[in-house]
Amino acid sequence: MATREEIDLLIHTGPGTPGGDLMRRYWQPVALASELPIDGEPLAVKLLGEDLVLFRDDRGRPGLLDRFCPHRGVDLSYGRCDPGGLRCLYHGWLFDVEGTCLEQPAEPPGSTFYQRIRQTAYPCREAGDLIFAYLGPGEPPELPEFDFFRVPREQRYVAKIVQESNYLQALEGTFDQSHLSILHRIPPAEVANKALTLEESSKNHYELLAEDITPRIETERTHFGFREYVSRKAPEGEYLKVETFVLPNLGVVPGAAGGRGGYQGNYHVPIDDVSHWKYYVKFRDDGPMDAKTSSEGSFGGEDVGPNFRSRRNAGNRYLQDRAIMRKYPFVTGLGRGFAYHDTWAVESPGPIVDRNKEHLSYTDKSVIVLRQTILEGIAQTQAGTLPAPRRDASDVLAIGDVVPAGTDHVAYLSAKIAARRNARTPAGVKI
């Protein structure tokens, strides 16, 4: 079990905290690209405890600035996107995407005061229908070339939802394997309507999870974080899932396609210490994403409410259906979207769960390794030895396959990585 001091390091990510320093050494999603169209309005955003404003200039470049004007402190998210950058409504000061003050209309003719003003600004990059920002010191590292950035837009799906909890509670859930067999059960009639029977098995994904609720778990440390190998019994051998943690807050899982021809990335991005964004990035490299594949495993076809908040929430007890719970054992009554199940699981303990009361079991093996990996990253950050992320991310992969019993899991994954690396084509999306 982690100590109280270690938990404090893990959960706090605001400015000046060790955990926040780690987060700031990596590119973080700050918005869906669709939220910031050309000629669109500025967005008030909060990231890692900082109040910021996101905008596009007249050249289409995203910019991220401190939200409050350095003149008199008003909120720049109410400003206007003018040629050159973002203009404050109060006195008309104009800032470009680098935080340079370009104009101060009310200053006397010939004044050079604008040249001495610079607003805090963070570099932005656009990739995979997301806008990323780097809030750390020095030159930004390269943005890893994940597969979901490389495919054409029609082969990718992105979405996000806000969850009222510390980011770590949700990130740990990504690597909590036993809950997949229990929390995410859905009524049999709905299971039958899902075209998710694995090609290698007579059973579908849901049946394989439900029939073996005690998976075998092994972990492997990597240069980017760690992998977990999770195996369950299957009629034809074993159901092998490989999931990946990429420092500091990205989980890569097989997703709706079962790891065949694509996978899903889950970014858990702190807003502050008691709330976070969960970004979903799904892709397939063997064809376009359709509506069913896009929503499967996340929102279950149910609408997310205004401001990307779940319409199932603590205020309405997550619209739990007790009647369906009485009809089917283990069904939670929380809808059929995994995102809603997970939102209940990460929010119901409170915004910061008291981990001094938890009792970790065998199936929490990956949760323990996750905490150790982040703590080591924090220590490396503090010591100045944290390796920069690599651009080549071809060894980041998630799979869900039925394989013969006794298969060497590491060798099997290595062959999958080699095959994907050899099959890579030029990037469909420039990053």
Secondary structure as UniProt FT lines:
FT   HELIX           4..11
FT   TURN            15..16
FT   HELIX           18..23
FT   TURN            24..25
FT   STRAND          28..32
FT   HELIX           33..35
FT   TURN            38..39
FT   STRAND          43..47
FT   TURN            48..49
FT   STRAND          50..56
FT   TURN            58..59
FT   STRAND          62..66
FT   TURN            70..72
FT   HELIX           76..78
FT   STRAND          80..82
FT   TURN            83..84
FT   STRAND          85..87
FT   TURN            89..91
FT   STRAND          94..95
FT   TURN            97..98
FT   STRAND          100..103
FT   TURN            105..106
FT   TURN            109..110
FT   HELIX           113..116
FT   STRAND          121..122
FT   STRAND          124..127
FT   TURN            128..129
FT   STRAND          130..133
FT   HELIX           147..150
FT   HELIX           153..155
FT   STRAND          156..163
FT   HELIX           167..174
FT   HELIX           179..182
FT   TURN            183..184
FT   HELIX           188..192
FT   TURN            199..200
FT   HELIX           205..211
FT   STRAND          216..221
FT   STRAND          225..234
FT   TURN            235..236
FT   STRAND          237..246
FT   TURN            247..249
FT   STRAND          250..253
FT   TURN            255..259
FT   STRAND          264..272
FT   TURN            273..274
FT   STRAND          275..283
FT   HELIX           291..295
FT   TURN            296..301
FT   HELIX           306..308
FT   STRAND          309..310
FT   HELIX           314..319
FT   HELIX           322..327
FT   TURN            329..330
FT   HELIX           338..347
FT   TURN            348..349
FT   HELIX           355..357
FT   HELIX           362..364
FT   HELIX           365..383
FT   TURN            394..395
FT   STRAND          399..403
FT   TURN            405..406
FT   HELIX           409..423
//
